[in-house]
Amino acid sequence: MRRPVTIPCAGETIAATLDPAEGDTALLIVSGGNELRIGAHRGMALLAAAVAAAGYPVLRYDRRGIGDSTGTNGGFLSAAPDLMCATAWLRAATGAKRIVGFGNCDAATTLALFHGPAGIDRLLLANPWVVEPTNDLPPPAAIRATYAQRLVSPSAWRRLLTGRVNFRRLTRGLATIATASRTSTGLTNRVAEGLGSDVPTEILLATGDHTARAFLAAWHLRHLSPLRAHIPLHQHDSASHSFARPADRDWLRTQILAALSRD
C-alpha cells in the first residue's frame, strides 16, 4: 500500500512517497525541474505503482523547497543533500541491497553529478540536461533540427513567402547555430566527469525532444567519447519529454524494469 513518508535533510523535511514491495533492489525516482514527485501527467506516480507491482520498492520525493518539502529550492545543482538523504532512507527502510536511480531532464543531471556520494548502484538517465542557456532560444541542436524539418515543409515556405515569419527570431536562431561552440560546456564537462565512474549507466532519449537533441549533440563531442564505450543509449521515437503518451509510458516502464533486473 502506497504511503507518504518524511525524511530529515539538512535541518529541513523532505516529503516523499514509498510504494513498498518485497524485492531487494529498489528504484529511487528523482523529480526534474520544479516538478512535484507525481511527475508530469501523474507519470511518475503511475510508473512507481507499476514497478512496485513487479516486485521492486519505489521511493519518490520532493527536494527541499518543492511541493510539501520545507526549505529553499536551490535548483538541481544544489540537490546533492536531498539525493543522499533519500537514498540512505530508502536503503534503511526497505533493506535494499541495490538502488537504481532514475531521473528525467535535470533530475538525470543531478544523478549523474551526485550519485557517487549518495551510494547509488545503477543509473538510468532520461533526456539529461546539459545546456547552459545564454538567452531564451532553444539549444543549437534543437534549432538545427527544427530548421531541417521546416526546409521540407510546404506550410513553412508559405509562411515565409507571406511574411508570417518572425525574422528577428529567425536571425537570432541562425546566429545561434553559426556561433555555437563545438566544445563542451562546463555543465557537460561535469556530467562527463560524473559518469566516468564504474557505476553502470544507461541513457534514455526521446528522439524528438529538444533536451534529448541537445544531449545527443554533446554526446558526439570528442570530450565525451570515452563514455560511449560503456554507456548504452536507448532511443525512442517520440517528442514527449516526459514520456506522457501511452506508448511512451510503456517503453519507459520496459526500460526501467529491464535495468532493475540486471546484476
ChimeraX commands (.cxc) that place a marker at each C-alpha (Angstrom):
marker #1 position 0.00,0.00,0.00 radius 0.5
marker #1 position 1.47,3.36,-1.04 radius 0.5
marker #1 position 2.28,5.56,1.91 radius 0.5
marker #1 position 3.59,9.09,2.49 radius 0.5
marker #1 position 6.81,9.43,4.46 radius 0.5
marker #1 position 9.04,12.25,5.67 radius 0.5
marker #1 position 12.83,12.32,5.52 radius 0.5
marker #1 position 15.05,14.70,7.52 radius 0.5
marker #1 position 17.60,16.54,5.41 radius 0.5
marker #1 position 19.98,19.34,6.41 radius 0.5
marker #1 position 17.62,20.70,9.05 radius 0.5
marker #1 position 14.59,20.52,6.75 radius 0.5
marker #1 position 11.99,17.87,5.96 radius 0.5
marker #1 position 11.66,16.11,2.62 radius 0.5
marker #1 position 8.19,14.86,1.73 radius 0.5
marker #1 position 8.28,11.52,-0.06 radius 0.5
marker #1 position 6.11,8.61,-1.14 radius 0.5
marker #1 position 7.01,4.93,-0.81 radius 0.5
marker #1 position 5.48,2.19,-2.94 radius 0.5
marker #1 position 6.58,-0.90,-0.97 radius 0.5
marker #1 position 7.48,-4.30,-2.41 radius 0.5
marker #1 position 9.45,-7.35,-1.27 radius 0.5
marker #1 position 12.39,-7.14,-3.67 radius 0.5
marker #1 position 15.91,-6.29,-2.51 radius 0.5
marker #1 position 16.51,-3.98,-5.48 radius 0.5
marker #1 position 14.80,-0.60,-5.13 radius 0.5
marker #1 position 14.07,2.26,-7.50 radius 0.5
marker #1 position 14.67,5.88,-6.50 radius 0.5
marker #1 position 12.80,8.34,-8.73 radius 0.5
marker #1 position 14.22,11.86,-8.74 radius 0.5
marker #1 position 11.90,14.63,-9.94 radius 0.5
marker #1 position 13.08,17.04,-12.65 radius 0.5
marker #1 position 12.75,20.81,-12.80 radius 0.5
marker #1 position 10.38,22.18,-10.18 radius 0.5
marker #1 position 8.05,19.25,-10.72 radius 0.5
marker #1 position 6.32,17.52,-7.82 radius 0.5
marker #1 position 7.10,13.88,-7.19 radius 0.5
marker #1 position 3.95,12.77,-9.02 radius 0.5
marker #1 position 5.59,13.85,-12.28 radius 0.5
marker #1 position 4.03,15.33,-15.39 radius 0.5
marker #1 position 0.53,13.96,-16.01 radius 0.5
marker #1 position 0.99,11.79,-12.88 radius 0.5
marker #1 position 3.56,9.87,-14.89 radius 0.5
marker #1 position 5.96,9.14,-12.04 radius 0.5
marker #1 position 3.17,8.06,-9.72 radius 0.5
marker #1 position 1.84,5.64,-12.33 radius 0.5
marker #1 position 5.36,4.39,-13.03 radius 0.5
marker #1 position 6.02,3.79,-9.32 radius 0.5
marker #1 position 2.85,1.73,-8.98 radius 0.5
marker #1 position 3.76,-0.44,-11.98 radius 0.5
marker #1 position 7.33,-1.01,-10.79 radius 0.5
marker #1 position 6.22,-1.87,-7.24 radius 0.5
marker #1 position 3.68,-4.32,-8.67 radius 0.5
marker #1 position 6.61,-6.04,-10.39 radius 0.5
marker #1 position 8.30,-6.53,-7.01 radius 0.5
marker #1 position 10.61,-3.51,-6.61 radius 0.5
marker #1 position 10.09,-0.90,-3.85 radius 0.5
marker #1 position 9.99,2.67,-5.17 radius 0.5
marker #1 position 10.64,5.99,-3.45 radius 0.5
marker #1 position 9.75,9.39,-4.92 radius 0.5
marker #1 position 10.46,12.67,-3.16 radius 0.5
marker #1 position 10.13,16.44,-3.42 radius 0.5
marker #1 position 13.50,18.09,-2.95 radius 0.5
marker #1 position 13.75,20.89,-0.39 radius 0.5
marker #1 position 11.62,23.89,-1.30 radius 0.5
marker #1 position 9.39,21.93,-3.70 radius 0.5
marker #1 position 5.86,20.69,-3.05 radius 0.5
marker #1 position 5.35,19.54,0.52 radius 0.5
marker #1 position 9.05,19.70,1.45 radius 0.5
marker #1 position 10.35,22.51,3.65 radius 0.5
marker #1 position 13.34,24.71,2.97 radius 0.5
marker #1 position 14.52,26.72,-0.03 radius 0.5
marker #1 position 14.52,25.49,-3.59 radius 0.5
marker #1 position 18.12,25.86,-4.71 radius 0.5
marker #1 position 17.73,24.08,-8.06 radius 0.5
marker #1 position 19.09,20.80,-9.33 radius 0.5
marker #1 position 22.75,21.72,-8.84 radius 0.5
marker #1 position 22.21,22.12,-5.09 radius 0.5
marker #1 position 20.24,18.89,-4.68 radius 0.5
marker #1 position 23.08,16.58,-3.61 radius 0.5
marker #1 position 22.00,16.52,0.09 radius 0.5
marker #1 position 18.42,15.69,-0.90 radius 0.5
marker #1 position 19.62,12.80,-3.07 radius 0.5
marker #1 position 21.88,11.45,-0.34 radius 0.5
marker #1 position 19.20,11.67,2.35 radius 0.5
marker #1 position 16.58,9.99,0.16 radius 0.5
marker #1 position 18.94,7.18,-0.85 radius 0.5
marker #1 position 20.01,6.48,2.73 radius 0.5
marker #1 position 16.39,6.47,3.91 radius 0.5
marker #1 position 15.31,4.10,1.13 radius 0.5
marker #1 position 18.11,1.67,1.87 radius 0.5
marker #1 position 17.41,1.66,5.61 radius 0.5
marker #1 position 13.62,1.46,5.31 radius 0.5
marker #1 position 13.49,-1.34,2.75 radius 0.5
marker #1 position 16.71,-3.23,3.40 radius 0.5
marker #1 position 17.53,-2.86,-0.30 radius 0.5
marker #1 position 20.87,-4.28,-1.36 radius 0.5
marker #1 position 20.87,-2.34,-4.63 radius 0.5
marker #1 position 19.36,1.03,-5.53 radius 0.5
marker #1 position 18.74,2.14,-9.09 radius 0.5
marker #1 position 18.37,5.89,-9.59 radius 0.5
marker #1 position 16.08,7.20,-12.33 radius 0.5
marker #1 position 15.56,10.80,-13.34 radius 0.5
marker #1 position 14.41,12.83,-16.32 radius 0.5
marker #1 position 15.87,16.13,-17.56 radius 0.5
marker #1 position 17.82,17.97,-14.82 radius 0.5
marker #1 position 16.97,15.18,-12.37 radius 0.5
marker #1 position 19.08,12.93,-14.61 radius 0.5
marker #1 position 21.85,15.51,-14.36 radius 0.5
marker #1 position 21.56,15.55,-10.55 radius 0.5
marker #1 position 22.01,11.79,-10.56 radius 0.5
marker #1 position 24.95,11.97,-12.96 radius 0.5
marker #1 position 26.72,14.53,-10.79 radius 0.5
marker #1 position 25.97,13.27,-7.28 radius 0.5
marker #1 position 25.27,9.52,-7.43 radius 0.5
marker #1 position 28.71,8.70,-6.02 radius 0.5
marker #1 position 28.31,10.33,-2.58 radius 0.5
marker #1 position 24.72,9.04,-2.45 radius 0.5
marker #1 position 25.85,5.44,-2.95 radius 0.5
marker #1 position 23.53,4.65,-5.86 radius 0.5
marker #1 position 24.34,1.36,-7.58 radius 0.5
marker #1 position 22.94,1.89,-11.10 radius 0.5
marker #1 position 21.79,4.91,-13.13 radius 0.5
marker #1 position 19.02,5.27,-15.65 radius 0.5
marker #1 position 19.08,8.79,-17.09 radius 0.5
marker #1 position 16.34,10.12,-19.38 radius 0.5
marker #1 position 16.91,13.19,-21.59 radius 0.5
marker #1 position 19.76,14.53,-19.41 radius 0.5
marker #1 position 20.03,18.32,-19.23 radius 0.5
marker #1 position 23.46,19.57,-20.33 radius 0.5
marker #1 position 22.50,23.03,-21.62 radius 0.5
marker #1 position 23.77,26.24,-20.07 radius 0.5
marker #1 position 21.33,28.77,-21.62 radius 0.5
marker #1 position 22.52,32.22,-22.62 radius 0.5
marker #1 position 19.18,33.53,-23.99 radius 0.5
marker #1 position 15.56,32.50,-24.43 radius 0.5
marker #1 position 16.21,30.35,-27.52 radius 0.5
marker #1 position 16.30,26.54,-27.54 radius 0.5
marker #1 position 19.68,24.74,-27.67 radius 0.5
marker #1 position 21.52,24.97,-31.03 radius 0.5
marker #1 position 20.96,21.26,-31.74 radius 0.5
marker #1 position 17.22,21.70,-31.34 radius 0.5
marker #1 position 17.23,24.79,-33.59 radius 0.5
marker #1 position 19.12,22.89,-36.30 radius 0.5
marker #1 position 16.63,20.03,-36.15 radius 0.5
marker #1 position 13.66,22.40,-36.30 radius 0.5
marker #1 position 15.01,24.26,-39.34 radius 0.5
marker #1 position 15.83,20.99,-41.09 radius 0.5
marker #1 position 12.19,19.96,-40.71 radius 0.5
marker #1 position 10.93,23.33,-41.95 radius 0.5
marker #1 position 13.06,23.24,-45.10 radius 0.5
marker #1 position 10.94,20.34,-46.37 radius 0.5
marker #1 position 7.63,21.74,-45.11 radius 0.5
marker #1 position 5.40,23.46,-47.73 radius 0.5
marker #1 position 3.49,25.27,-44.97 radius 0.5
marker #1 position 6.73,26.75,-43.58 radius 0.5
marker #1 position 7.64,28.11,-47.04 radius 0.5
marker #1 position 4.16,29.62,-47.37 radius 0.5
marker #1 position 4.59,31.38,-44.03 radius 0.5
marker #1 position 7.97,32.73,-45.16 radius 0.5
marker #1 position 6.65,33.99,-48.52 radius 0.5
marker #1 position 3.58,35.62,-46.97 radius 0.5
marker #1 position 5.54,37.49,-44.32 radius 0.5
marker #1 position 4.24,35.50,-41.34 radius 0.5
marker #1 position 7.71,34.66,-40.05 radius 0.5
marker #1 position 9.32,36.41,-37.08 radius 0.5
marker #1 position 12.51,37.50,-38.88 radius 0.5
marker #1 position 14.12,38.80,-35.70 radius 0.5
marker #1 position 13.79,35.39,-34.03 radius 0.5
marker #1 position 14.86,33.66,-37.25 radius 0.5
marker #1 position 18.01,35.78,-37.40 radius 0.5
marker #1 position 18.81,35.05,-33.76 radius 0.5
marker #1 position 18.30,31.35,-34.32 radius 0.5
marker #1 position 20.61,31.29,-37.34 radius 0.5
marker #1 position 23.22,33.25,-35.39 radius 0.5
marker #1 position 23.00,30.75,-32.54 radius 0.5
marker #1 position 23.68,27.88,-34.94 radius 0.5
marker #1 position 26.55,29.74,-36.63 radius 0.5
marker #1 position 28.32,30.69,-33.42 radius 0.5
marker #1 position 27.59,27.58,-31.34 radius 0.5
marker #1 position 30.80,26.27,-29.81 radius 0.5
marker #1 position 31.91,22.78,-30.80 radius 0.5
marker #1 position 33.49,22.28,-27.42 radius 0.5
marker #1 position 31.85,21.02,-24.25 radius 0.5
marker #1 position 30.18,23.43,-21.85 radius 0.5
marker #1 position 31.10,23.48,-18.19 radius 0.5
marker #1 position 27.98,21.51,-17.31 radius 0.5
marker #1 position 28.71,18.92,-20.00 radius 0.5
marker #1 position 32.22,18.53,-18.61 radius 0.5
marker #1 position 30.85,17.98,-15.11 radius 0.5
marker #1 position 28.37,15.39,-16.36 radius 0.5
marker #1 position 31.12,13.60,-18.28 radius 0.5
marker #1 position 33.28,13.53,-15.16 radius 0.5
marker #1 position 30.39,12.26,-13.05 radius 0.5
marker #1 position 29.64,9.46,-15.48 radius 0.5
marker #1 position 33.25,8.39,-15.61 radius 0.5
marker #1 position 32.75,6.20,-12.53 radius 0.5
marker #1 position 32.24,2.45,-12.55 radius 0.5
marker #1 position 28.52,2.72,-11.77 radius 0.5
marker #1 position 26.54,1.00,-14.57 radius 0.5
marker #1 position 24.64,3.65,-16.51 radius 0.5
marker #1 position 22.10,3.71,-19.32 radius 0.5
marker #1 position 20.69,6.73,-21.10 radius 0.5
marker #1 position 17.15,7.02,-22.47 radius 0.5
marker #1 position 16.33,9.58,-25.14 radius 0.5
marker #1 position 13.07,10.70,-26.73 radius 0.5
marker #1 position 14.48,11.47,-30.14 radius 0.5
marker #1 position 12.13,14.36,-30.94 radius 0.5
marker #1 position 12.66,16.17,-27.64 radius 0.5
marker #1 position 14.78,19.35,-27.64 radius 0.5
marker #1 position 16.63,18.41,-24.46 radius 0.5
marker #1 position 17.44,14.96,-25.84 radius 0.5
marker #1 position 18.71,16.50,-29.07 radius 0.5
marker #1 position 20.99,18.85,-27.15 radius 0.5
marker #1 position 22.34,15.94,-25.15 radius 0.5
marker #1 position 22.91,13.85,-28.27 radius 0.5
marker #1 position 24.85,16.71,-29.87 radius 0.5
marker #1 position 27.06,16.91,-26.77 radius 0.5
marker #1 position 27.38,13.12,-26.70 radius 0.5
marker #1 position 29.17,13.16,-30.05 radius 0.5
marker #1 position 31.78,15.67,-28.95 radius 0.5
marker #1 position 35.30,14.34,-28.54 radius 0.5
marker #1 position 35.33,15.15,-24.82 radius 0.5
marker #1 position 32.58,12.61,-24.15 radius 0.5
marker #1 position 33.94,9.89,-26.44 radius 0.5
marker #1 position 35.37,7.74,-23.58 radius 0.5
marker #1 position 31.85,7.34,-22.18 radius 0.5
marker #1 position 30.42,5.91,-25.38 radius 0.5
marker #1 position 32.32,2.66,-24.93 radius 0.5
marker #1 position 30.48,1.66,-21.76 radius 0.5
marker #1 position 27.24,3.67,-21.55 radius 0.5
marker #1 position 24.47,2.46,-23.90 radius 0.5
marker #1 position 21.92,4.81,-25.41 radius 0.5
marker #1 position 18.32,3.66,-25.81 radius 0.5
marker #1 position 16.37,5.88,-28.20 radius 0.5
marker #1 position 12.60,6.09,-28.55 radius 0.5
marker #1 position 10.78,7.75,-31.43 radius 0.5
marker #1 position 8.83,10.37,-29.53 radius 0.5
marker #1 position 8.78,14.13,-28.99 radius 0.5
marker #1 position 7.35,13.75,-25.47 radius 0.5
marker #1 position 9.92,14.99,-23.00 radius 0.5
marker #1 position 8.06,13.32,-20.09 radius 0.5
marker #1 position 7.10,10.13,-21.97 radius 0.5
marker #1 position 3.47,11.11,-21.47 radius 0.5
marker #1 position 1.69,9.16,-24.19 radius 0.5
marker #1 position 0.65,5.53,-23.57 radius 0.5
marker #1 position 3.23,4.05,-25.96 radius 0.5
marker #1 position 5.93,6.25,-24.42 radius 0.5
marker #1 position 4.99,5.22,-20.87 radius 0.5
marker #1 position 5.06,1.55,-21.88 radius 0.5
marker #1 position 8.53,1.95,-23.41 radius 0.5
marker #1 position 9.86,3.78,-20.37 radius 0.5
marker #1 position 8.45,1.19,-17.97 radius 0.5
marker #1 position 10.00,-1.63,-20.01 radius 0.5
marker #1 position 13.42,0.05,-19.94 radius 0.5
marker #1 position 13.26,0.62,-16.18 radius 0.5
marker #1 position 12.15,-2.91,-15.37 radius 0.5
marker #1 position 14.94,-4.27,-17.56 radius 0.5
marker #1 position 17.52,-2.13,-15.73 radius 0.5
marker #1 position 16.18,-3.23,-12.32 radius 0.5
marker #1 position 16.55,-6.90,-13.30 radius 0.5
marker #1 position 20.21,-6.58,-14.32 radius 0.5
marker #1 position 23.02,-7.56,-11.96 radius 0.5
marker link #1:1,2 radius 0.2
marker link #1:2,3 radius 0.2
marker link #1:3,4 radius 0.2
marker link #1:4,5 radius 0.2
marker link #1:5,6 radius 0.2
marker link #1:6,7 radius 0.2
marker link #1:7,8 radius 0.2
marker link #1:8,9 radius 0.2
marker link #1:9,10 radius 0.2
marker link #1:10,11 radius 0.2
marker link #1:11,12 radius 0.2
marker link #1:12,13 radius 0.2
marker link #1:13,14 radius 0.2
marker link #1:14,15 radius 0.2
marker link #1:15,16 radius 0.2
marker link #1:16,17 radius 0.2
marker link #1:17,18 radius 0.2
marker link #1:18,19 radius 0.2
marker link #1:19,20 radius 0.2
marker link #1:20,21 radius 0.2
marker link #1:21,22 radius 0.2
marker link #1:22,23 radius 0.2
marker link #1:23,24 radius 0.2
marker link #1:24,25 radius 0.2
marker link #1:25,26 radius 0.2
marker link #1:26,27 radius 0.2
marker link #1:27,28 radius 0.2
marker link #1:28,29 radius 0.2
marker link #1:29,30 radius 0.2
marker link #1:30,31 radius 0.2
marker link #1:31,32 radius 0.2
marker link #1:32,33 radius 0.2
marker link #1:33,34 radius 0.2
marker link #1:34,35 radius 0.2
marker link #1:35,36 radius 0.2
marker link #1:36,37 radius 0.2
marker link #1:37,38 radius 0.2
marker link #1:38,39 radius 0.2
marker link #1:39,40 radius 0.2
marker link #1:40,41 radius 0.2
marker link #1:41,42 radius 0.2
marker link #1:42,43 radius 0.2
marker link #1:43,44 radius 0.2
marker link #1:44,45 radius 0.2
marker link #1:45,46 radius 0.2
marker link #1:46,47 radius 0.2
marker link #1:47,48 radius 0.2
marker link #1:48,49 radius 0.2
marker link #1:49,50 radius 0.2
marker link #1:50,51 radius 0.2
marker link #1:51,52 radius 0.2
marker link #1:52,53 radius 0.2
marker link #1:53,54 radius 0.2
marker link #1:54,55 radius 0.2
marker link #1:55,56 radius 0.2
marker link #1:56,57 radius 0.2
marker link #1:57,58 radius 0.2
marker link #1:58,59 radius 0.2
marker link #1:59,60 radius 0.2
marker link #1:60,61 radius 0.2
marker link #1:61,62 radius 0.2
marker link #1:62,63 radius 0.2
marker link #1:63,64 radius 0.2
marker link #1:64,65 radius 0.2
marker link #1:65,66 radius 0.2
marker link #1:66,67 radius 0.2
marker link #1:67,68 radius 0.2
marker link #1:68,69 radius 0.2
marker link #1:69,70 radius 0.2
marker link #1:70,71 radius 0.2
marker link #1:71,72 radius 0.2
marker link #1:72,73 radius 0.2
marker link #1:73,74 radius 0.2
marker link #1:74,75 radius 0.2
marker link #1:75,76 radius 0.2
marker link #1:76,77 radius 0.2
marker link #1:77,78 radius 0.2
marker link #1:78,79 radius 0.2
marker link #1:79,80 radius 0.2
marker link #1:80,81 radius 0.2
marker link #1:81,82 radius 0.2
marker link #1:82,83 radius 0.2
marker link #1:83,84 radius 0.2
marker link #1:84,85 radius 0.2
marker link #1:85,86 radius 0.2
marker link #1:86,87 radius 0.2
marker link #1:87,88 radius 0.2
marker link #1:88,89 radius 0.2
marker link #1:89,90 radius 0.2
marker link #1:90,91 radius 0.2
marker link #1:91,92 radius 0.2
marker link #1:92,93 radius 0.2
marker link #1:93,94 radius 0.2
marker link #1:94,95 radius 0.2
marker link #1:95,96 radius 0.2
marker link #1:96,97 radius 0.2
marker link #1:97,98 radius 0.2
marker link #1:98,99 radius 0.2
marker link #1:99,100 radius 0.2
marker link #1:100,101 radius 0.2
marker link #1:101,102 radius 0.2
marker link #1:102,103 radius 0.2
marker link #1:103,104 radius 0.2
marker link #1:104,105 radius 0.2
marker link #1:105,106 radius 0.2
marker link #1:106,107 radius 0.2
marker link #1:107,108 radius 0.2
marker link #1:108,109 radius 0.2
marker link #1:109,110 radius 0.2
marker link #1:110,111 radius 0.2
marker link #1:111,112 radius 0.2
marker link #1:112,113 radius 0.2
marker link #1:113,114 radius 0.2
marker link #1:114,115 radius 0.2
marker link #1:115,116 radius 0.2
marker link #1:116,117 radius 0.2
marker link #1:117,118 radius 0.2
marker link #1:118,119 radius 0.2
marker link #1:119,120 radius 0.2
marker link #1:120,121 radius 0.2
marker link #1:121,122 radius 0.2
marker link #1:122,123 radius 0.2
marker link #1:123,124 radius 0.2
marker link #1:124,125 radius 0.2
marker link #1:125,126 radius 0.2
marker link #1:126,127 radius 0.2
marker link #1:127,128 radius 0.2
marker link #1:128,129 radius 0.2
marker link #1:129,130 radius 0.2
marker link #1:130,131 radius 0.2
marker link #1:131,132 radius 0.2
marker link #1:132,133 radius 0.2
marker link #1:133,134 radius 0.2
marker link #1:134,135 radius 0.2
marker link #1:135,136 radius 0.2
marker link #1:136,137 radius 0.2
marker link #1:137,138 radius 0.2
marker link #1:138,139 radius 0.2
marker link #1:139,140 radius 0.2
marker link #1:140,141 radius 0.2
marker link #1:141,142 radius 0.2
marker link #1:142,143 radius 0.2
marker link #1:143,144 radius 0.2
marker link #1:144,145 radius 0.2
marker link #1:145,146 radius 0.2
marker link #1:146,147 radius 0.2
marker link #1:147,148 radius 0.2
marker link #1:148,149 radius 0.2
marker link #1:149,150 radius 0.2
marker link #1:150,151 radius 0.2
marker link #1:151,152 radius 0.2
marker link #1:152,153 radius 0.2
marker link #1:153,154 radius 0.2
marker link #1:154,155 radius 0.2
marker link #1:155,156 radius 0.2
marker link #1:156,157 radius 0.2
marker link #1:157,158 radius 0.2
marker link #1:158,159 radius 0.2
marker link #1:159,160 radius 0.2
marker link #1:160,161 radius 0.2
marker link #1:161,162 radius 0.2
marker link #1:162,163 radius 0.2
marker link #1:163,164 radius 0.2
marker link #1:164,165 radius 0.2
marker link #1:165,166 radius 0.2
marker link #1:166,167 radius 0.2
marker link #1:167,168 radius 0.2
marker link #1:168,169 radius 0.2
marker link #1:169,170 radius 0.2
marker link #1:170,171 radius 0.2
marker link #1:171,172 radius 0.2
marker link #1:172,173 radius 0.2
marker link #1:173,174 radius 0.2
marker link #1:174,175 radius 0.2
marker link #1:175,176 radius 0.2
marker link #1:176,177 radius 0.2
marker link #1:177,178 radius 0.2
marker link #1:178,179 radius 0.2
marker link #1:179,180 radius 0.2
marker link #1:180,181 radius 0.2
marker link #1:181,182 radius 0.2
marker link #1:182,183 radius 0.2
marker link #1:183,184 radius 0.2
marker link #1:184,185 radius 0.2
marker link #1:185,186 radius 0.2
marker link #1:186,187 radius 0.2
marker link #1:187,188 radius 0.2
marker link #1:188,189 radius 0.2
marker link #1:189,190 radius 0.2
marker link #1:190,191 radius 0.2
marker link #1:191,192 radius 0.2
marker link #1:192,193 radius 0.2
marker link #1:193,194 radius 0.2
marker link #1:194,195 radius 0.2
marker link #1:195,196 radius 0.2
marker link #1:196,197 radius 0.2
marker link #1:197,198 radius 0.2
marker link #1:198,199 radius 0.2
marker link #1:199,200 radius 0.2
marker link #1:200,201 radius 0.2
marker link #1:201,202 radius 0.2
marker link #1:202,203 radius 0.2
marker link #1:203,204 radius 0.2
marker link #1:204,205 radius 0.2
marker link #1:205,206 radius 0.2
marker link #1:206,207 radius 0.2
marker link #1:207,208 radius 0.2
marker link #1:208,209 radius 0.2
marker link #1:209,210 radius 0.2
marker link #1:210,211 radius 0.2
marker link #1:211,212 radius 0.2
marker link #1:212,213 radius 0.2
marker link #1:213,214 radius 0.2
marker link #1:214,215 radius 0.2
marker link #1:215,216 radius 0.2
marker link #1:216,217 radius 0.2
marker link #1:217,218 radius 0.2
marker link #1:218,219 radius 0.2
marker link #1:219,220 radius 0.2
marker link #1:220,221 radius 0.2
marker link #1:221,222 radius 0.2
marker link #1:222,223 radius 0.2
marker link #1:223,224 radius 0.2
marker link #1:224,225 radius 0.2
marker link #1:225,226 radius 0.2
marker link #1:226,227 radius 0.2
marker link #1:227,228 radius 0.2
marker link #1:228,229 radius 0.2
marker link #1:229,230 radius 0.2
marker link #1:230,231 radius 0.2
marker link #1:231,232 radius 0.2
marker link #1:232,233 radius 0.2
marker link #1:233,234 radius 0.2
marker link #1:234,235 radius 0.2
marker link #1:235,236 radius 0.2
marker link #1:236,237 radius 0.2
marker link #1:237,238 radius 0.2
marker link #1:238,239 radius 0.2
marker link #1:239,240 radius 0.2
marker link #1:240,241 radius 0.2
marker link #1:241,242 radius 0.2
marker link #1:242,243 radius 0.2
marker link #1:243,244 radius 0.2
marker link #1:244,245 radius 0.2
marker link #1:245,246 radius 0.2
marker link #1:246,247 radius 0.2
marker link #1:247,248 radius 0.2
marker link #1:248,249 radius 0.2
marker link #1:249,250 radius 0.2
marker link #1:250,251 radius 0.2
marker link #1:251,252 radius 0.2
marker link #1:252,253 radius 0.2
marker link #1:253,254 radius 0.2
marker link #1:254,255 radius 0.2
marker link #1:255,256 radius 0.2
marker link #1:256,257 radius 0.2
marker link #1:257,258 radius 0.2
marker link #1:258,259 radius 0.2
marker link #1:259,260 radius 0.2
marker link #1:260,261 radius 0.2
marker link #1:261,262 radius 0.2
marker link #1:262,263 radius 0.2
view
